[in-house]
Amino acid sequence: MTRVGLKTVIAENGAVALERVRERELIGKQFDLILMDIHMPVMDGVAATGQIRHLDVTTPIVALTANVMTTDQEKYKEAGMTSCLGKPFTARELWDCLLQYLTPVGEADDPARVEAVPVEDEPEAPADNAAINRPLGMQRSSGNQELYSKILRNFVRNNRTFMDSFRSALAVNDIALAFRQVHTLKGVANLIGAERLGCRALELEDSLRDGRDNHTPEQMESLRTELQRVFEEIGPVPDDTVAMKRPTRLLDRRHALIVLEKLEPLLVKGDVESLKLLPEVREALEPMGEDFDDLLNKIEEYEFEAAAAKVAELRHLLG
């Protein structure tokens, strides 16, 4: 969405989403659109939507979910959701959804101009034993190789310890957490084109549905094996912290530290002058080889306290 000029605010669960909406209400600036996941910790998407509607918020809310049966969609609408976008979805399907609720402000920002990779131009699909269907994954990332590569790297980083976390949830009989974990893995696996992994995750998801635990050791081993196959095909991905500690040049690190030291006191004071430093901050941090959009978004959204904490963390990592 950043590629087409949209600014986003991310909430890690429904309770945080509700708080973000309340903050916007206080300044009289509602969101233009809310994309609401269904399965989240603390507060799920259905409960969060109901609470948001109790605030008399009229923002369109689109459900993002792999559960798109008619009965499911009826439940989402009863909760106050406007429509539903089924996962996994292609970039084209996402743009079509966005255009239902957002009006492009100029030709360059028009999501309709971002086309998915044409089927006839796609390379041949890999052999059946390949872990990832790359043409499928590329189509879902709008044919953007850089974006697709980033999605693959994030997949590895976010799921390195998946099996340990999943087994831990089952060991303490937290079926709701285990279900949510494997449901999330299924969705992301299908998004990147790892359909066999998505199928293994779906089998385990079904065995944990409705709070019951009917999983088998064979299902666990199949999931572990397929997840490892996907990791091997993607290849090694550097650890974020290690990458931060070894910037390309000492000069880059020093420049980044100088800019962060200039920025931090402004954030601590909640000074809007910090917004003027954003171009300099981006220029200084980009050579580090990492994505700092989260920090920049926090500043743009006037979340100065959270941004200051992020700056302190970055300064520590940079030494």
BELTAJO-V79496 format. One record per residue. N is the residue number from 0. OMEGA is omega in degrees with one decimal (none if undefined). D_FIRST is the distance of its C-alpha to the first C-alpha in Angstrom with 1 decimal. Layout:
BEGIN
n	omega	d_first
N	OMEGA	D_FIRST
N	OMEGA	D_FIRST
END
This chain:
BEGIN
n	omega	d_first
0	176.4	0.0
1	-178.8	3.8
2	-177.7	5.3
3	171.2	5.5
4	-179.4	6.7
5	174.4	5.4
6	-177.2	7.5
7	171.8	7.8
8	-175.0	11.3
9	174.5	12.3
10	-174.7	15.8
11	175.0	17.7
12	-175.3	19.9
13	179.6	20.9
14	178.2	23.3
15	177.7	20.8
16	179.3	18.5
17	179.5	21.6
18	178.1	22.5
19	179.1	19.1
20	178.3	19.7
21	179.3	23.3
22	179.2	22.4
23	178.9	20.5
24	-178.6	23.5
25	179.5	25.8
26	177.3	24.3
27	-177.9	23.9
28	-179.3	20.2
29	172.8	18.6
30	176.5	14.9
31	-177.5	13.6
32	175.8	12.4
33	173.7	13.1
34	-169.1	12.0
35	173.0	15.3
36	-178.4	16.5
37	-176.2	20.2
38	178.9	21.8
39	175.9	21.5
40	176.7	24.3
41	177.1	26.2
42	-178.1	25.0
43	-174.3	23.4
44	180.0	20.9
45	179.3	23.8
46	-179.2	25.7
47	179.7	22.9
48	178.5	22.2
49	179.4	25.9
50	179.5	26.2
51	179.5	23.3
52	176.8	25.1
53	177.1	28.3
54	-177.7	26.9
55	176.7	26.8
56	-176.2	23.0
57	179.8	22.0
58	174.5	18.2
59	178.4	17.1
60	-178.9	16.6
61	177.9	15.3
62	173.1	16.9
63	-173.8	15.2
64	173.8	18.3
65	-179.8	20.4
66	-173.8	23.3
67	174.9	23.1
68	-178.3	26.8
69	-180.0	28.2
70	178.0	29.8
71	-177.6	26.6
72	177.0	24.7
73	178.9	27.7
74	-179.9	27.6
75	-179.8	24.0
76	177.6	24.9
77	179.5	28.1
78	179.4	26.1
79	178.9	24.2
80	-174.4	21.0
81	-179.6	20.0
82	-174.0	18.9
83	174.5	17.9
84	-175.1	15.4
85	176.1	17.4
86	-2.8	16.6
87	179.4	16.2
88	176.3	13.9
89	176.1	12.8
90	179.9	9.6
91	179.1	11.8
92	177.1	12.7
93	179.7	9.3
94	178.8	8.9
95	178.4	12.5
96	-178.7	12.1
97	-177.0	9.6
98	175.1	12.1
99	-171.1	14.9
100	-178.2	14.1
101	178.2	12.2
102	179.3	14.0
103	-178.9	12.4
104	178.3	14.3
105	-175.2	15.0
106	-177.0	15.1
107	-177.7	13.0
108	-174.2	10.0
109	179.0	10.8
110	-178.4	8.5
111	-178.8	12.0
112	179.0	12.6
113	-173.9	10.4
114	172.5	13.1
115	178.9	13.8
116	179.0	16.9
117	-177.1	20.0
118	-175.6	22.3
119	-178.6	25.2
120	-177.1	23.7
121	174.6	22.9
122	-179.6	25.4
123	179.0	27.9
124	179.2	27.0
125	-179.6	28.6
126	-175.3	31.9
127	-176.8	32.1
128	177.9	32.7
129	-176.8	29.4
130	-175.6	27.2
131	172.9	23.9
132	-172.3	23.2
133	176.8	21.1
134	179.4	20.7
135	179.1	19.3
136	179.2	16.8
137	179.8	15.8
138	-178.2	15.3
139	175.5	13.0
140	172.9	10.8
141	178.3	11.0
142	-177.7	14.0
143	-176.2	12.4
144	-179.7	15.3
145	179.1	14.1
146	-178.9	11.0
147	178.9	13.6
148	179.0	16.2
149	178.2	14.2
150	179.4	13.6
151	179.2	17.4
152	178.7	18.4
153	178.8	16.7
154	-179.7	18.4
155	-178.3	21.7
156	-175.3	21.4
157	-173.4	20.5
158	178.5	23.3
159	-176.1	26.1
160	-174.8	28.2
161	-174.0	27.1
162	178.6	30.6
163	-179.5	32.3
164	-179.3	30.2
165	178.9	30.6
166	179.6	34.3
167	178.8	34.7
168	178.7	33.2
169	-176.9	35.6
170	179.4	38.5
171	176.7	38.4
172	175.7	37.9
173	-174.5	34.5
174	-180.0	33.5
175	178.7	30.7
176	-179.9	29.0
177	178.4	29.8
178	-178.6	28.5
179	-180.0	25.1
180	-176.7	24.9
181	175.1	25.7
182	178.4	23.5
183	178.5	20.5
184	179.2	21.8
185	-177.5	22.2
186	-178.1	18.7
187	178.0	17.2
188	178.9	20.1
189	178.9	19.4
190	-177.5	15.8
191	178.9	17.0
192	177.9	19.9
193	-170.5	22.6
194	179.1	24.2
195	175.5	27.6
196	177.3	26.3
197	178.5	24.4
198	178.7	27.8
199	178.8	29.7
200	179.2	27.4
201	178.7	27.8
202	178.9	31.6
203	177.5	31.6
204	179.5	29.3
205	-178.5	31.9
206	-179.4	34.7
207	-175.5	33.3
208	176.8	32.4
209	173.8	34.1
210	178.6	35.1
211	179.4	37.5
212	-179.7	37.8
213	-177.4	39.0
214	-179.7	37.3
215	176.3	39.5
216	179.7	40.0
217	177.5	39.3
218	179.3	35.8
219	-178.8	35.1
220	177.6	36.4
221	178.7	34.5
222	-179.7	31.2
223	-178.7	32.1
224	-177.5	33.2
225	177.5	30.1
226	179.0	27.8
227	178.1	29.9
228	179.0	29.8
229	178.0	26.0
230	-177.6	26.2
231	179.5	28.9
232	178.2	27.0
233	179.8	23.9
234	-177.0	26.4
235	177.6	26.9
236	-177.8	24.0
237	175.1	25.2
238	-176.5	25.4
239	-176.5	23.0
240	178.7	26.0
241	179.9	28.1
242	179.8	25.6
243	-176.2	25.4
244	-178.1	29.2
245	178.5	29.6
246	-172.5	27.7
247	-178.8	28.5
248	177.6	31.0
249	179.3	33.0
250	178.1	32.3
251	-178.0	28.5
252	-179.7	29.2
253	-179.8	31.7
254	179.3	29.4
255	180.0	26.7
256	179.6	29.4
257	-178.9	30.7
258	180.0	27.4
259	178.2	26.8
260	176.5	30.4
261	-175.6	29.9
262	-169.3	26.8
263	-179.0	28.2
264	177.1	31.0
265	179.3	28.9
266	-180.0	26.6
267	179.4	29.7
268	-176.4	31.1
269	-175.3	27.9
270	-179.3	28.2
271	176.1	25.5
272	178.7	26.7
273	179.5	24.4
274	-178.9	21.5
275	-178.8	23.4
276	-173.8	23.3
277	179.2	19.6
278	179.5	19.7
279	179.1	22.7
280	179.9	21.3
281	-179.1	18.3
282	-177.5	20.9
283	-173.5	23.3
284	-177.9	21.1
285	179.0	19.2
286	178.5	22.6
287	176.5	22.8
288	-179.0	20.5
289	-178.6	18.2
290	-176.8	14.8
291	-179.5	15.6
292	-178.8	12.3
293	177.9	14.0
294	-178.1	17.0
295	179.1	15.4
296	179.6	13.4
297	179.6	16.8
298	-179.1	18.6
299	-179.9	16.4
300	177.7	16.9
301	174.8	20.6
302	-170.3	20.9
303	-178.6	23.5
304	178.5	25.6
305	179.1	22.8
306	178.8	21.7
307	177.3	25.4
308	178.9	25.8
309	178.5	22.9
310	178.3	24.6
311	178.4	27.9
312	-179.5	26.5
313	179.2	25.2
314	177.7	28.5
315	-179.3	30.4
316	-179.8	28.5
317	178.2	29.2
318	none	32.8
END
